[in-house]
Amino acid sequence: MSQPFKTQRHRRYTQEALKDALSAVENGMAQREGARLFKVPRTTVKRYVEDTSANKIGRGRKLNTSEERMMVDLPEKI
């Protein structure tokens, strides 16, 4: 007989708690201890410590700042 389907519950933590855990780990605290102390998932702390691109939210930009500024100024020149 098959087991009933179980849904995963996502832990709730604040961005402030995550930042506090990351700064504690950067200051020498163990990842597991920092995650437990600030009630953030250990895997989340590990992912943010190991992968610097995890801190970025959303997609990358198509235009850099100077290209975007040029596009904004373009209608004024016409």
All heavy atoms as a GROMACS GRO file, in nm:
protein
  632
    1MET      N    1   0.084  -0.117   0.000
    1MET     CA    2   0.000   0.000   0.000
    1MET      C    3   0.090   0.125   0.000
    1MET      O    4   0.191   0.129   0.067
    1MET     CB    5  -0.089  -0.004   0.123
    1MET     CG    6  -0.185   0.110   0.132
    1MET     SD    7  -0.302   0.082   0.266
    1MET     CE    8  -0.448   0.085   0.170
    2SER      N    9   0.050   0.228  -0.074
    2SER     CA   10   0.133   0.346  -0.086
    2SER      C   11   0.114   0.440   0.033
    2SER      O   12   0.010   0.440   0.099
    2SER     CB   13   0.100   0.421  -0.216
    2SER     OG   14  -0.034   0.466  -0.211
    3GLN      N   15   0.215   0.520   0.057
    3GLN     CA   16   0.211   0.616   0.165
    3GLN      C   17   0.130   0.739   0.122
    3GLN      O   18   0.130   0.776   0.006
    3GLN     CB   19   0.353   0.660   0.200
    3GLN     CG   20   0.439   0.550   0.255
    3GLN     CD   21   0.392   0.505   0.392
    3GLN    OE1   22   0.346   0.584   0.471
    3GLN    NE2   23   0.401   0.375   0.417
    4PRO      N   24   0.062   0.804   0.214
    4PRO     CA   25  -0.012   0.926   0.178
    4PRO      C   26   0.085   1.037   0.139
    4PRO      O   27   0.198   1.044   0.189
    4PRO     CB   28  -0.089   0.962   0.305
    4PRO     CG   29  -0.020   0.890   0.414
    4PRO     CD   30   0.046   0.769   0.353
    5PHE      N   31   0.041   1.122   0.050
    5PHE     CA   32   0.123   1.233   0.000
    5PHE      C   33   0.138   1.338   0.109
    5PHE      O   34   0.040   1.382   0.168
    5PHE     CB   35   0.057   1.294  -0.124
    5PHE     CG   36   0.134   1.407  -0.183
    5PHE    CD1   37   0.251   1.383  -0.253
    5PHE    CD2   38   0.090   1.537  -0.171
    5PHE    CE1   39   0.322   1.486  -0.308
    5PHE    CE2   40   0.161   1.641  -0.226
    5PHE     CZ   41   0.278   1.615  -0.296
    6LYS      N   42   0.261   1.376   0.136
    6LYS     CA   43   0.286   1.477   0.237
    6LYS      C   44   0.340   1.603   0.168
    6LYS      O   45   0.430   1.596   0.085
    6LYS     CB   46   0.389   1.429   0.338
    6LYS     CG   47   0.341   1.316   0.424
    6LYS     CD   48   0.447   1.277   0.526
    6LYS     CE   49   0.398   1.162   0.609
    6LYS     NZ   50   0.497   1.122   0.709
    7THR      N   51   0.285   1.717   0.204
    7THR     CA   52   0.334   1.842   0.149
    7THR      C   53   0.442   1.896   0.241
    7THR      O   54   0.440   1.874   0.362
    7THR     CB   55   0.222   1.946   0.136
    7THR    OG1   56   0.164   1.969   0.265
    7THR    CG2   57   0.115   1.898   0.040
    8GLN      N   58   0.535   1.968   0.181
    8GLN     CA   59   0.641   2.027   0.260
    8GLN      C   60   0.593   2.159   0.319
    8GLN      O   61   0.526   2.237   0.253
    8GLN     CB   62   0.764   2.055   0.174
    8GLN     CG   63   0.839   1.932   0.136
    8GLN     CD   64   0.965   1.967   0.061
    8GLN    OE1   65   0.982   2.079   0.014
    8GLN    NE2   66   1.054   1.872   0.048
    9ARG      N   67   0.628   2.184   0.441
    9ARG     CA   68   0.598   2.311   0.504
    9ARG      C   69   0.722   2.398   0.495
    9ARG      O   70   0.831   2.356   0.531
    9ARG     CB   71   0.563   2.291   0.650
    9ARG     CG   72   0.415   2.305   0.674
    9ARG     CD   73   0.389   2.311   0.821
    9ARG     NE   74   0.359   2.175   0.863
    9ARG     CZ   75   0.351   2.136   0.986
    9ARG    NH1   76   0.371   2.220   1.084
    9ARG    NH2   77   0.323   2.012   1.016
   10HIS      N   78   0.705   2.517   0.446
   10HIS     CA   79   0.818   2.608   0.435
   10HIS      C   80   0.836   2.681   0.568
   10HIS      O   81   0.740   2.728   0.628
   10HIS     CB   82   0.796   2.709   0.323
   10HIS     CG   83   0.789   2.645   0.189
   10HIS    ND1   84   0.901   2.602   0.122
   10HIS    CD2   85   0.685   2.613   0.110
   10HIS    CE1   86   0.866   2.548   0.008
   10HIS    NE2   87   0.735   2.553  -0.002
   11ARG      N   88   0.959   2.688   0.611
   11ARG     CA   89   0.986   2.760   0.734
   11ARG      C   90   0.972   2.909   0.709
   11ARG      O   91   1.002   2.958   0.602
   11ARG     CB   92   1.128   2.731   0.782
   11ARG     CG   93   1.145   2.594   0.835
   11ARG     CD   94   1.283   2.581   0.894
   11ARG     NE   95   1.302   2.449   0.948
   11ARG     CZ   96   1.415   2.407   0.998
   11ARG    NH1   97   1.518   2.486   1.000
   11ARG    NH2   98   1.425   2.285   1.044
   12ARG      N   99   0.932   2.976   0.810
   12ARG     CA  100   0.919   3.120   0.800
   12ARG      C  101   1.032   3.186   0.880
   12ARG      O  102   1.052   3.155   0.998
   12ARG     CB  103   0.784   3.165   0.853
   12ARG     CG  104   0.670   3.100   0.777
   12ARG     CD  105   0.548   3.185   0.785
   12ARG     NE  106   0.435   3.117   0.727
   12ARG     CZ  107   0.400   3.127   0.600
   12ARG    NH1  108   0.470   3.200   0.519
   12ARG    NH2  109   0.295   3.063   0.555
   13TYR      N  110   1.105   3.273   0.814
   13TYR     CA  111   1.210   3.347   0.881
   13TYR      C  112   1.219   3.483   0.812
   13TYR      O  113   1.180   3.500   0.698
   13TYR     CB  114   1.345   3.274   0.875
   13TYR     CG  115   1.392   3.242   0.735
   13TYR    CD1  116   1.472   3.331   0.665
   13TYR    CD2  117   1.354   3.125   0.672
   13TYR    CE1  118   1.514   3.303   0.537
   13TYR    CE2  119   1.396   3.096   0.545
   13TYR     CZ  120   1.475   3.185   0.478
   13TYR     OH  121   1.516   3.157   0.350
   14THR      N  122   1.271   3.580   0.884
   14THR     CA  123   1.279   3.714   0.829
   14THR      C  124   1.413   3.734   0.760
   14THR      O  125   1.510   3.661   0.784
   14THR     CB  126   1.265   3.819   0.942
   14THR    OG1  127   1.374   3.802   1.033
   14THR    CG2  128   1.133   3.803   1.015
   15GLN      N  129   1.417   3.833   0.674
   15GLN     CA  130   1.542   3.867   0.607
   15GLN      C  131   1.646   3.913   0.709
   15GLN      O  132   1.764   3.887   0.693
   15GLN     CB  133   1.519   3.979   0.504
   15GLN     CG  134   1.450   3.931   0.378
   15GLN     CD  135   1.536   3.834   0.302
   15GLN    OE1  136   1.507   3.715   0.297
   15GLN    NE2  137   1.642   3.881   0.243
   16GLU      N  138   1.598   3.978   0.814
   16GLU     CA  139   1.689   4.024   0.920
   16GLU      C  140   1.755   3.904   0.989
   16GLU      O  141   1.874   3.906   1.018
   16GLU     CB  142   1.612   4.108   1.021
   16GLU     CG  143   1.699   4.167   1.128
   16GLU     CD  144   1.621   4.256   1.222
   16GLU    OE1  145   1.527   4.324   1.177
   16GLU    OE2  146   1.656   4.258   1.341
   17ALA      N  147   1.677   3.800   1.014
   17ALA     CA  148   1.733   3.680   1.077
   17ALA      C  149   1.836   3.615   0.986
   17ALA      O  150   1.941   3.568   1.032
   17ALA     CB  151   1.621   3.580   1.110
   18LEU      N  152   1.808   3.612   0.855
   18LEU     CA  153   1.904   3.556   0.760
   18LEU      C  154   2.032   3.638   0.757
   18LEU      O  155   2.142   3.584   0.760
   18LEU     CB  156   1.842   3.549   0.621
   18LEU     CG  157   1.931   3.498   0.509
   18LEU    CD1  158   1.979   3.356   0.538
   18LEU    CD2  159   1.859   3.504   0.376
   19LYS      N  160   2.019   3.770   0.755
   19LYS     CA  161   2.137   3.857   0.754
   19LYS      C  162   2.219   3.838   0.882
   19LYS      O  163   2.342   3.835   0.878
   19LYS     CB  164   2.096   4.004   0.740
   19LYS     CG  165   2.048   4.039   0.602
   19LYS     CD  166   2.006   4.184   0.594
   19LYS     CE  167   1.947   4.216   0.458
   19LYS     NZ  168   1.900   4.356   0.451
   20ASP      N  169   2.150   3.826   0.996
   20ASP     CA  170   2.219   3.805   1.122
   20ASP      C  171   2.294   3.671   1.122
   20ASP      O  172   2.407   3.663   1.168
   20ASP     CB  173   2.120   3.809   1.239
   20ASP     CG  174   2.064   3.947   1.264
   20ASP    OD1  175   2.124   4.046   1.215
   20ASP    OD2  176   1.959   3.957   1.330
   21ALA      N  177   2.230   3.569   1.069
   21ALA     CA  178   2.294   3.436   1.063
   21ALA      C  179   2.416   3.441   0.972
   21ALA      O  180   2.522   3.386   1.005
   21ALA     CB  181   2.195   3.332   1.014
   22LEU      N  182   2.404   3.508   0.858
   22LEU     CA  183   2.517   3.516   0.765
   22LEU      C  184   2.632   3.596   0.824
   22LEU      O  185   2.749   3.558   0.807
   22LEU     CB  186   2.471   3.578   0.633
   22LEU     CG  187   2.375   3.493   0.550
   22LEU    CD1  188   2.328   3.570   0.428
   22LEU    CD2  189   2.440   3.363   0.509
   23SER      N  190   2.602   3.705   0.893
   23SER     CA  191   2.711   3.784   0.952
   23SER      C  192   2.778   3.706   1.065
   23SER      O  193   2.899   3.716   1.084
   23SER     CB  194   2.659   3.918   1.001
   23SER     OG  195   2.569   3.902   1.107
   24ALA      N  196   2.700   3.628   1.140
   24ALA     CA  197   2.760   3.547   1.246
   24ALA      C  198   2.852   3.441   1.188
   24ALA      O  199   2.961   3.415   1.242
   24ALA     CB  200   2.650   3.481   1.330
   25VAL      N  201   2.812   3.381   1.077
   25VAL     CA  202   2.896   3.279   1.012
   25VAL      C  203   3.022   3.344   0.957
   25VAL      O  204   3.132   3.288   0.966
   25VAL     CB  205   2.817   3.207   0.901
   25VAL    CG1  206   2.907   3.120   0.816
   25VAL    CG2  207   2.706   3.122   0.963
   26GLU      N  208   3.011   3.465   0.902
   26GLU     CA  209   3.129   3.535   0.850
   26GLU      C  210   3.226   3.570   0.962
   26GLU      O  211   3.346   3.577   0.941
   26GLU     CB  212   3.087   3.662   0.777
   26GLU     CG  213   3.023   3.635   0.643
   26GLU     CD  214   2.972   3.762   0.577
   26GLU    OE1  215   2.993   3.872   0.632
   26GLU    OE2  216   2.910   3.749   0.470
   27ASN      N  217   3.174   3.590   1.084
   27ASN     CA  218   3.258   3.624   1.199
   27ASN      C  219   3.314   3.502   1.270
   27ASN      O  220   3.371   3.515   1.378
   27ASN     CB  221   3.180   3.711   1.298
   27ASN     CG  222   3.155   3.849   1.242
   27ASN    OD1  223   3.231   3.900   1.161
   27ASN    ND2  224   3.046   3.910   1.284
   28GLY      N  225   3.294   3.382   1.213
   28GLY     CA  226   3.359   3.264   1.269
   28GLY      C  227   3.266   3.161   1.330
   28GLY      O  228   3.313   3.054   1.371
   29MET      N  229   3.139   3.189   1.341
   29MET     CA  230   3.046   3.090   1.396
   29MET      C  231   3.022   2.980   1.293
   29MET      O  232   3.026   3.005   1.173
   29MET     CB  233   2.913   3.158   1.432
   29MET     CG  234   2.814   3.068   1.502
   29MET     SD  235   2.660   3.151   1.541
   29MET     CE  236   2.712   3.252   1.679
   30ALA      N  237   2.997   2.860   1.338
   30ALA     CA  238   2.968   2.749   1.248
   30ALA      C  239   2.832   2.772   1.180
   30ALA      O  240   2.742   2.832   1.238
   30ALA     CB  241   2.966   2.618   1.326
   31GLN      N  242   2.821   2.723   1.056
   31GLN     CA  243   2.697   2.741   0.981
   31GLN      C  244   2.579   2.679   1.054
   31GLN      O  245   2.472   2.738   1.064
   31GLN     CB  246   2.709   2.678   0.843
   31GLN     CG  247   2.802   2.752   0.751
   31GLN     CD  248   2.814   2.684   0.616
   31GLN    OE1  249   2.742   2.590   0.585
   31GLN    NE2  250   2.906   2.733   0.535
   32ARG      N  251   2.597   2.559   1.106
   32ARG     CA  252   2.488   2.489   1.175
   32ARG      C  253   2.445   2.565   1.300
   32ARG      O  254   2.327   2.580   1.327
   32ARG     CB  255   2.533   2.348   1.212
   32ARG     CG  256   2.425   2.266   1.277
   32ARG     CD  257   2.476   2.127   1.306
   32ARG     NE  258   2.516   2.064   1.182
   32ARG     CZ  259   2.483   1.941   1.146
   32ARG    NH1  260   2.412   1.868   1.229
   32ARG    NH2  261   2.523   1.890   1.033
   33GLU      N  262   2.542   2.616   1.374
   33GLU     CA  263   2.511   2.689   1.496
   33GLU      C  264   2.441   2.821   1.465
   33GLU      O  265   2.344   2.858   1.531
   33GLU     CB  266   2.639   2.715   1.575
   33GLU     CG  267   2.617   2.780   1.709
   33GLU     CD  268   2.748   2.804   1.781
   33GLU    OE1  269   2.854   2.756   1.735
   33GLU    OE2  270   2.744   2.871   1.885
   34GLY      N  271   2.487   2.892   1.363
   34GLY     CA  272   2.424   3.018   1.324
   34GLY      C  273   2.281   2.998   1.275
   34GLY      O  274   2.192   3.076   1.307
   35ALA      N  275   2.260   2.892   1.199
   35ALA     CA  276   2.125   2.862   1.150
   35ALA      C  277   2.032   2.829   1.266
   35ALA      O  278   1.917   2.875   1.270
   35ALA     CB  279   2.131   2.746   1.051
   36ARG      N  280   2.080   2.751   1.362
   36ARG     CA  281   1.996   2.713   1.476
   36ARG      C  282   1.967   2.833   1.565
   36ARG      O  283   1.854   2.852   1.609
   36ARG     CB  284   2.067   2.604   1.557
   36ARG     CG  285   1.984   2.552   1.674
   36ARG     CD  286   2.060   2.449   1.756
   36ARG     NE  287   2.194   2.490   1.796
   36ARG     CZ  288   2.220   2.574   1.895
   36ARG    NH1  289   2.123   2.626   1.966
   36ARG    NH2  290   2.346   2.604   1.925
   37LEU      N  291   2.067   2.916   1.588
   37LEU     CA  292   2.052   3.031   1.676
   37LEU      C  293   1.951   3.132   1.622
   37LEU      O  294   1.869   3.186   1.696
   37LEU     CB  295   2.188   3.098   1.697
   37LEU     CG  296   2.192   3.218   1.790
   37LEU    CD1  297   2.159   3.174   1.932
   37LEU    CD2  298   2.329   3.282   1.786
   38PHE      N  299   1.955   3.157   1.490
   38PHE     CA  300   1.866   3.257   1.430
   38PHE      C  301   1.743   3.197   1.364
   38PHE      O  302   1.667   3.265   1.297
   38PHE     CB  303   1.945   3.342   1.330
   38PHE     CG  304   2.052   3.423   1.396
   38PHE    CD1  305   2.185   3.385   1.390
   38PHE    CD2  306   2.020   3.537   1.467
   38PHE    CE1  307   2.284   3.458   1.451
   38PHE    CE2  308   2.118   3.612   1.529
   38PHE     CZ  309   2.250   3.573   1.522
   39LYS      N  310   1.724   3.064   1.381
   39LYS     CA  311   1.606   2.992   1.331
   39LYS      C  312   1.588   3.009   1.180
   39LYS      O  313   1.481   3.041   1.130
   39LYS     CB  314   1.481   3.037   1.406
   39LYS     CG  315   1.487   3.004   1.553
   39LYS     CD  316   1.359   3.040   1.622
   39LYS     CE  317   1.365   2.991   1.764
   39LYS     NZ  318   1.384   3.091   1.862
   40VAL      N  319   1.698   2.985   1.109
   40VAL     CA  320   1.700   2.987   0.963
   40VAL      C  321   1.742   2.847   0.918
   40VAL      O  322   1.826   2.786   0.982
   40VAL     CB  323   1.801   3.093   0.912
   40VAL    CG1  324   1.808   3.095   0.762
   40VAL    CG2  325   1.763   3.230   0.964
   41PRO      N  326   1.684   2.795   0.809
   41PRO     CA  327   1.725   2.661   0.764
   41PRO      C  328   1.876   2.655   0.736
   41PRO      O  329   1.934   2.747   0.679
   41PRO     CB  330   1.645   2.641   0.636
   41PRO     CG  331   1.529   2.731   0.649
   41PRO     CD  332   1.576   2.848   0.728
   42ARG      N  333   1.936   2.545   0.779
   42ARG     CA  334   2.081   2.527   0.763
   42ARG      C  335   2.120   2.529   0.616
   42ARG      O  336   2.222   2.585   0.579
   42ARG     CB  337   2.124   2.396   0.828
   42ARG     CG  338   2.272   2.369   0.822
   42ARG     CD  339   2.308   2.242   0.897
   42ARG     NE  340   2.223   2.129   0.869
   42ARG     CZ  341   2.242   2.043   0.767
   42ARG    NH1  342   2.345   2.058   0.688
   42ARG    NH2  343   2.160   1.943   0.749
   43THR      N  344   2.037   2.468   0.532
   43THR     CA  345   2.070   2.464   0.388
   43THR      C  346   2.064   2.604   0.326
   43THR      O  347   2.138   2.633   0.234
   43THR     CB  348   1.975   2.370   0.314
   43THR    OG1  349   1.840   2.407   0.341
   43THR    CG2  350   1.997   2.226   0.357
   44THR      N  351   1.976   2.688   0.378
   44THR     CA  352   1.968   2.826   0.327
   44THR      C  353   2.096   2.901   0.362
   44THR      O  354   2.152   2.971   0.278
   44THR     CB  355   1.846   2.898   0.387
   44THR    OG1  356   1.728   2.825   0.351
   44THR    CG2  357   1.834   3.040   0.335
   45VAL      N  358   2.140   2.887   0.485
   45VAL     CA  359   2.265   2.953   0.527
   45VAL      C  360   2.381   2.901   0.443
   45VAL      O  361   2.462   2.979   0.392
   45VAL     CB  362   2.291   2.931   0.678
   45VAL    CG1  363   2.427   2.984   0.717
   45VAL    CG2  364   2.182   2.997   0.760
   46LYS      N  365   2.386   2.771   0.424
   46LYS     CA  366   2.493   2.712   0.344
   46LYS      C  367   2.491   2.765   0.201
   46LYS      O  368   2.595   2.799   0.145
   46LYS     CB  369   2.477   2.560   0.344
   46LYS     CG  370   2.583   2.487   0.266
   46LYS     CD  371   2.560   2.338   0.271
   46LYS     CE  372   2.663   2.266   0.186
   46LYS     NZ  373   2.641   2.123   0.180
   47ARG      N  374   2.373   2.774   0.141
   47ARG     CA  375   2.361   2.821   0.004
   47ARG      C  376   2.408   2.967  -0.009
   47ARG      O  377   2.480   3.002  -0.101
   47ARG     CB  378   2.216   2.808  -0.044
   47ARG     CG  379   2.199   2.845  -0.190
   47ARG     CD  380   2.059   2.823  -0.240
   47ARG     NE  381   1.968   2.918  -0.177
   47ARG     CZ  382   1.865   2.887  -0.102
   47ARG    NH1  383   1.838   2.761  -0.077
   47ARG    NH2  384   1.787   2.979  -0.051
   48TYR      N  385   2.369   3.051   0.086
   48TYR     CA  386   2.409   3.192   0.080
   48TYR      C  387   2.558   3.211   0.106
   48TYR      O  388   2.620   3.301   0.051
   48TYR     CB  389   2.329   3.276   0.179
   48TYR     CG  390   2.196   3.321   0.122
   48TYR    CD1  391   2.087   3.238   0.120
   48TYR    CD2  392   2.182   3.448   0.069
   48TYR    CE1  393   1.966   3.278   0.069
   48TYR    CE2  394   2.062   3.491   0.017
   48TYR     CZ  395   1.954   3.405   0.017
   48TYR     OH  396   1.835   3.446  -0.035
   49VAL      N  397   2.618   3.127   0.190
   49VAL     CA  398   2.761   3.138   0.218
   49VAL      C  399   2.843   3.091   0.099
   49VAL      O  400   2.940   3.157   0.060
   49VAL     CB  401   2.798   3.057   0.345
   49VAL    CG1  402   2.948   3.042   0.360
   49VAL    CG2  403   2.739   3.125   0.467
   50GLU      N  404   2.803   2.981   0.037
   50GLU     CA  405   2.881   2.924  -0.072
   50GLU      C  406   2.859   2.993  -0.206
   50GLU      O  407   2.950   3.001  -0.288
   50GLU     CB  408   2.848   2.775  -0.087
   50GLU     CG  409   2.900   2.692   0.028
   50GLU     CD  410   2.861   2.547   0.016
   50GLU    OE1  411   2.789   2.511  -0.079
   50GLU    OE2  412   2.903   2.469   0.103
   51ASP      N  413   2.738   3.042  -0.232
   51ASP     CA  414   2.705   3.097  -0.363
   51ASP      C  415   2.674   3.245  -0.350
   51ASP      O  416   2.571   3.283  -0.296
   51ASP     CB  417   2.584   3.022  -0.421
   51ASP     CG  418   2.554   3.062  -0.564
   51ASP    OD1  419   2.639   3.128  -0.627
   51ASP    OD2  420   2.445   3.026  -0.613
   52THR      N  421   2.764   3.329  -0.400
   52THR     CA  422   2.743   3.473  -0.388
   52THR      C  423   2.629   3.521  -0.476
   52THR      O  424   2.569   3.624  -0.449
   52THR     CB  425   2.871   3.549  -0.426
   52THR    OG1  426   2.909   3.514  -0.559
   52THR    CG2  427   2.983   3.517  -0.330
   53SER      N  428   2.595   3.448  -0.582
   53SER     CA  429   2.485   3.492  -0.668
   53SER      C  430   2.350   3.462  -0.605
   53SER      O  431   2.247   3.510  -0.652
   53SER     CB  432   2.493   3.425  -0.805
   53SER     OG  433   2.473   3.286  -0.793
   54ALA      N  434   2.345   3.386  -0.495
   54ALA     CA  435   2.218   3.357  -0.427
   54ALA      C  436   2.163   3.482  -0.360
   54ALA      O  437   2.045   3.490  -0.332
   54ALA     CB  438   2.237   3.247  -0.324
   55ASN      N  439   2.248   3.579  -0.333
   55ASN     CA  440   2.204   3.703  -0.269
   55ASN      C  441   2.126   3.792  -0.364
   55ASN      O  442   2.055   3.881  -0.320
   55ASN     CB  443   2.323   3.781  -0.214
   55ASN     CG  444   2.394   3.704  -0.105
   55ASN    OD1  445   2.331   3.630  -0.031
   55ASN    ND2  446   2.523   3.721  -0.096
   56LYS      N  447   2.140   3.770  -0.492
   56LYS     CA  448   2.072   3.852  -0.591
   56LYS      C  449   1.933   3.797  -0.615
   56LYS      O  450   1.914   3.677  -0.631
   56LYS     CB  451   2.150   3.856  -0.722
   56LYS     CG  452   2.288   3.915  -0.706
   56LYS     CD  453   2.364   3.909  -0.834
   56LYS     CE  454   2.506   3.959  -0.813
   56LYS     NZ  455   2.587   3.942  -0.930
   57ILE      N  456   1.836   3.885  -0.620
   57ILE     CA  457   1.698   3.844  -0.643
   57ILE      C  458   1.657   3.891  -0.782
   57ILE      O  459   1.683   4.004  -0.821
   57ILE     CB  460   1.605   3.904  -0.537
   57ILE    CG1  461   1.643   3.852  -0.400
   57ILE    CG2  462   1.460   3.872  -0.568
   57ILE    CD1  463   1.566   3.915  -0.288
   58GLY      N  464   1.593   3.805  -0.858
   58GLY     CA  465   1.544   3.842  -0.990
   58GLY      C  466   1.644   3.814  -1.100
   58GLY      O  467   1.752   3.760  -1.078
   59ARG      N  468   1.604   3.850  -1.220
   59ARG     CA  469   1.690   3.827  -1.337
   59ARG      C  470   1.800   3.932  -1.348
   59ARG      O  471   1.790   4.039  -1.290
   59ARG     CB  472   1.607   3.837  -1.465
   59ARG     CG  473   1.521   3.721  -1.491
   59ARG     CD  474   1.464   3.736  -1.627
   59ARG     NE  475   1.326   3.780  -1.610
   59ARG     CZ  476   1.247   3.812  -1.706
   59ARG    NH1  477   1.288   3.811  -1.829
   59ARG    NH2  478   1.124   3.848  -1.682
   60GLY      N  479   1.897   3.902  -1.430
   60GLY     CA  480   2.001   3.999  -1.459
   60GLY      C  481   1.948   4.107  -1.552
   60GLY      O  482   1.844   4.091  -1.617
   61ARG      N  483   2.019   4.216  -1.560
   61ARG     CA  484   1.975   4.327  -1.643
   61ARG      C  485   2.020   4.308  -1.787
   61ARG      O  486   2.127   4.256  -1.813
   61ARG     CB  487   2.033   4.457  -1.587
   61ARG     CG  488   1.981   4.484  -1.447
   61ARG     CD  489   2.051   4.598  -1.384
   61ARG     NE  490   2.015   4.722  -1.451
   61ARG     CZ  491   2.060   4.841  -1.416
   61ARG    NH1  492   2.142   4.852  -1.317
   61ARG    NH2  493   2.024   4.948  -1.482
   62LYS      N  494   1.938   4.353  -1.881
   62LYS     CA  495   1.973   4.347  -2.022
   62LYS      C  496   2.067   4.462  -2.059
   62LYS      O  497   2.159   4.446  -2.137
   62LYS     CB  498   1.848   4.357  -2.110
   62LYS     CG  499   1.754   4.241  -2.096
   62LYS     CD  500   1.803   4.125  -2.175
   62LYS     CE  501   1.700   4.013  -2.167
   62LYS     NZ  502   1.740   3.896  -2.236
   63LEU      N  503   2.040   4.580  -2.005
   63LEU     CA  504   2.121   4.698  -2.034
   63LEU      C  505   2.200   4.738  -1.909
   63LEU      O  506   2.148   4.731  -1.798
   63LEU     CB  507   2.031   4.815  -2.074
   63LEU     CG  508   1.938   4.794  -2.193
   63LEU    CD1  509   1.847   4.914  -2.209
   63LEU    CD2  510   2.017   4.770  -2.319
   64ASN      N  511   2.321   4.784  -1.931
   64ASN     CA  512   2.395   4.836  -1.817
   64ASN      C  513   2.349   4.979  -1.791
   64ASN      O  514   2.268   5.035  -1.864
   64ASN     CB  515   2.546   4.825  -1.837
   64ASN     CG  516   2.596   4.905  -1.955
   64ASN    OD1  517   2.536   5.006  -1.991
   64ASN    ND2  518   2.705   4.861  -2.015
   65THR      N  519   2.402   5.042  -1.689
   65THR     CA  520   2.354   5.174  -1.646
   65THR      C  521   2.373   5.280  -1.753
   65THR      O  522   2.283   5.361  -1.778
   65THR     CB  523   2.427   5.216  -1.517
   65THR    OG1  524   2.414   5.111  -1.421
   65THR    CG2  525   2.368   5.343  -1.460
   66SER      N  526   2.488   5.280  -1.820
   66SER     CA  527   2.512   5.382  -1.923
   66SER      C  528   2.420   5.364  -2.043
   66SER      O  529   2.370   5.461  -2.100
   66SER     CB  530   2.659   5.382  -1.966
   66SER     OG  531   2.692   5.258  -2.024
   67GLU      N  532   2.394   5.240  -2.083
   67GLU     CA  533   2.303   5.215  -2.194
   67GLU      C  534   2.160   5.256  -2.159
   67GLU      O  535   2.089   5.313  -2.242
   67GLU     CB  536   2.305   5.067  -2.233
   67GLU     CG  537   2.435   5.021  -2.294
   67GLU     CD  538   2.443   4.871  -2.310
   67GLU    OE1  539   2.374   4.798  -2.238
   67GLU    OE2  540   2.521   4.828  -2.397
   68GLU      N  541   2.121   5.231  -2.037
   68GLU     CA  542   1.987   5.271  -1.994
   68GLU      C  543   1.974   5.422  -1.991
   68GLU      O  544   1.872   5.478  -2.034
   68GLU     CB  545   1.960   5.213  -1.855
   68GLU     CG  546   1.819   5.231  -1.808
   68GLU     CD  547   1.792   5.160  -1.678
   68GLU    OE1  548   1.868   5.068  -1.641
   68GLU    OE2  549   1.693   5.197  -1.611
   69ARG      N  550   2.076   5.490  -1.942
   69ARG     CA  551   2.074   5.636  -1.939
   69ARG      C  552   2.066   5.693  -2.081
   69ARG      O  553   1.995   5.790  -2.107
   69ARG     CB  554   2.200   5.688  -1.868
   69ARG     CG  555   2.192   5.833  -1.830
   69ARG     CD  556   2.311   5.880  -1.748
   69ARG     NE  557   2.339   5.794  -1.633
   69ARG     CZ  558   2.455   5.730  -1.614
   69ARG    NH1  559   2.553   5.743  -1.700
   69ARG    NH2  560   2.474   5.656  -1.508
   70MET      N  561   2.138   5.630  -2.176
   70MET     CA  562   2.134   5.673  -2.315
   70MET      C  563   1.994   5.656  -2.373
   70MET      O  564   1.945   5.742  -2.446
   70MET     CB  565   2.235   5.592  -2.397
   70MET     CG  566   2.252   5.642  -2.539
   70MET     SD  567   2.384   5.557  -2.626
   70MET     CE  568   2.314   5.394  -2.643
   71MET      N  569   1.925   5.547  -2.339
   71MET     CA  570   1.789   5.524  -2.388
   71MET      C  571   1.692   5.627  -2.331
   71MET      O  572   1.599   5.670  -2.398
   71MET     CB  573   1.743   5.384  -2.351
   71MET     CG  574   1.817   5.273  -2.421
   71MET     SD  575   1.780   5.265  -2.595
   71MET     CE  576   1.618   5.195  -2.589
   72VAL      N  577   1.712   5.669  -2.206
   72VAL     CA  578   1.625   5.769  -2.144
   72VAL      C  579   1.647   5.905  -2.210
   72VAL      O  580   1.552   5.979  -2.234
   72VAL     CB  581   1.651   5.776  -1.992
   72VAL    CG1  582   1.583   5.895  -1.929
   72VAL    CG2  583   1.607   5.647  -1.926
   73ASP      N  584   1.772   5.939  -2.241
   73ASP     CA  585   1.803   6.069  -2.301
   73ASP      C  586   1.770   6.076  -2.450
   73ASP      O  587   1.762   6.184  -2.506
   73ASP     CB  588   1.952   6.101  -2.280
   73ASP     CG  589   1.984   6.122  -2.133
   73ASP    OD1  590   1.892   6.152  -2.055
   73ASP    OD2  591   2.103   6.108  -2.097
   74LEU      N  592   1.749   5.965  -2.514
   74LEU     CA  593   1.725   5.961  -2.658
   74LEU      C  594   1.602   6.041  -2.702
   74LEU      O  595   1.612   6.120  -2.796
   74LEU     CB  596   1.714   5.816  -2.706
   74LEU     CG  597   1.709   5.793  -2.856
   74LEU    CD1  598   1.839   5.841  -2.921
   74LEU    CD2  599   1.686   5.647  -2.886
   75PRO      N  600   1.486   6.030  -2.638
   75PRO     CA  601   1.370   6.109  -2.682
   75PRO      C  602   1.392   6.260  -2.670
   75PRO      O  603   1.334   6.338  -2.746
   75PRO     CB  604   1.256   6.064  -2.590
   75PRO     CG  605   1.297   5.931  -2.542
   75PRO     CD  606   1.447   5.932  -2.538
   76GLU      N  607   1.473   6.304  -2.575
   76GLU     CA  608   1.500   6.447  -2.559
   76GLU      C  609   1.578   6.502  -2.678
   76GLU      O  610   1.565   6.618  -2.714
   76GLU     CB  611   1.576   6.471  -2.430
   76GLU     CG  612   1.498   6.437  -2.305
   76GLU     CD  613   1.582   6.451  -2.181
   76GLU    OE1  614   1.702   6.484  -2.190
   76GLU    OE2  615   1.527   6.425  -2.072
   77LYS      N  616   1.661   6.418  -2.741
   77LYS     CA  617   1.743   6.464  -2.853
   77LYS      C  618   1.663   6.472  -2.981
   77LYS      O  619   1.701   6.542  -3.074
   77LYS     CB  620   1.862   6.369  -2.872
   77LYS     CG  621   1.960   6.375  -2.756
   77LYS     CD  622   2.076   6.281  -2.776
   77LYS     CE  623   2.171   6.287  -2.660
   77LYS     NZ  624   2.282   6.194  -2.675
   78ILE      N  625   1.552   6.402  -2.990
   78ILE     CA  626   1.474   6.400  -3.113
   78ILE      C  627   1.381   6.516  -3.124
   78ILE      O  628   1.333   6.581  -3.051
   78ILE     CB  629   1.394   6.267  -3.125
   78ILE    CG1  630   1.493   6.152  -3.136
   78ILE    CG2  631   1.299   6.270  -3.241
   78ILE    CD1  632   1.430   6.015  -3.142
   0.00000   0.00000   0.00000
